Amino acid sequence: MEFLKQFMIFSGLNDEEFKQIEQIAVKRTYQPRMFVFMEGEEREAVFFIKSGLVKTFKIDEDGNEQVISILQNGDMFPHVGFFDRSPYPATAEAVQETELIVIRIADFNELLMKFPEMTIKVMQIMGKKILDLQERIQGFISKDVQHRLTHVLMKLAAEYGIPQEKGVYISLPITNQDFANMVGTSRETINRTLNELKKKNLLTADRSGIFIHDTDWLNGCN
């Protein structure tokens, strides 16, 4: 459980305090396409990703999947509902084999009461997620698909990008359908848009991730 010390909300705790967290945390492994939880289910736990990849999404009235976030090792979720009894606001699904550290919500809330500094850090995390969502919505207003896609790529590069000598590599195995669900369009449209960007030598992609060749282009799309 030493892994948990890298999370901001646990920073500042001494060894004795951290032992209390170790006593209530358990490990769970999820295979690809296994649900961690589903939208509307009673909220039972907070999850910390040790390894793997998780996506959270909602299903709209037409039955289409709308991806909210792609999460990897070092992320915690969900980001809402720490201070009430609301259900899970979205569905979480493992994209690849994923190992999670799980803390029951009742135990987590006791930690927040016992360590007020943790509560402040949780509120900071929630505030950042709200700002990220506002930026995403703003980026989608009156914008074409290519602009919306580059906005998503820019956020992924900022959060998960690995700087290279010439560009940045986003090491996330995201499918074109996932991109379509993030952007709010069809897979066919995403296919055409990505092919246009590839022809301009702005990026290349494979099953393991995406390499952005021109970061100036990406940053200029903000």
Secondary structure as the mmCIF struct_conf table of DSSP 4:
data_model
#
loop_
_struct_conf.conf_type_id
_struct_conf.id
_struct_conf.beg_label_comp_id
_struct_conf.beg_label_asym_id
_struct_conf.beg_label_seq_id
_struct_conf.end_label_comp_id
_struct_conf.end_label_asym_id
_struct_conf.end_label_seq_id
HELX_RH_3T_P HELX_RH_3T_P1 GLU A 2 GLN A 6
BEND BEND1 PHE A 7 PHE A 7
HELX_RH_3T_P HELX_RH_3T_P2 MET A 8 PHE A 10
TURN_TY1_P TURN_TY1_P1 SER A 11 GLY A 12
HELX_RH_AL_P HELX_RH_AL_P1 ASP A 15 ILE A 24
STRN STRN1 ALA A 25 TYR A 30
TURN_TY1_P TURN_TY1_P2 PRO A 32 ARG A 33
STRN STRN2 PHE A 35 PHE A 37
TURN_TY1_P TURN_TY1_P3 GLU A 39 GLY A 40
BEND BEND2 GLU A 41 GLU A 41
HELX_LH_PP_P HELX_LH_PP_P1 GLU A 42 ARG A 43
STRN STRN3 ALA A 45 SER A 51
BEND BEND3 GLY A 52 GLY A 52
STRN STRN4 LEU A 53 ILE A 59
TURN_TY1_P TURN_TY1_P4 GLU A 61 ASP A 62
BEND BEND4 GLY A 63 GLY A 63
STRN STRN5 GLU A 65 GLN A 72
TURN_TY1_P TURN_TY1_P5 ASN A 73 GLY A 74
STRN STRN6 MET A 76 PHE A 77
BEND BEND5 VAL A 80 VAL A 80
TURN_TY1_P TURN_TY1_P6 PHE A 82 PHE A 83
BEND BEND6 ASP A 84 ASP A 84
BEND BEND7 PRO A 89 ALA A 90
STRN STRN7 THR A 91 ALA A 94
BEND BEND8 VAL A 95 GLN A 96
STRN STRN8 THR A 98 ARG A 104
HELX_RH_AL_P HELX_RH_AL_P2 ILE A 105 LYS A 114
HELX_RH_AL_P HELX_RH_AL_P3 PRO A 116 PHE A 140
TURN_TY1_P TURN_TY1_P7 ILE A 141 SER A 142
HELX_RH_AL_P HELX_RH_AL_P4 VAL A 145 TYR A 160
STRN STRN9 GLY A 161 GLN A 164
TURN_TY1_P TURN_TY1_P8 GLU A 165 LYS A 166
STRN STRN10 GLY A 167 ILE A 170
HELX_RH_AL_P HELX_RH_AL_P5 ASN A 176 VAL A 183
TURN_TY1_P TURN_TY1_P9 GLY A 184 GLY A 184
BEND BEND9 THR A 185 THR A 185
HELX_RH_AL_P HELX_RH_AL_P6 ARG A 187 LYS A 199
TURN_TY1_P TURN_TY1_P10 LYS A 200 ASN A 201
BEND BEND10 LEU A 202 LEU A 202
STRN STRN11 LEU A 203 ASP A 206
TURN_TY1_P TURN_TY1_P11 ARG A 207 SER A 208
STRN STRN12 GLY A 209 ILE A 212
BEND BEND11 HIS A 213 HIS A 213
HELX_RH_AL_P HELX_RH_AL_P7 THR A 215 GLY A 220
TURN_TY1_P TURN_TY1_P12 CYS A 221 CYS A 221
#
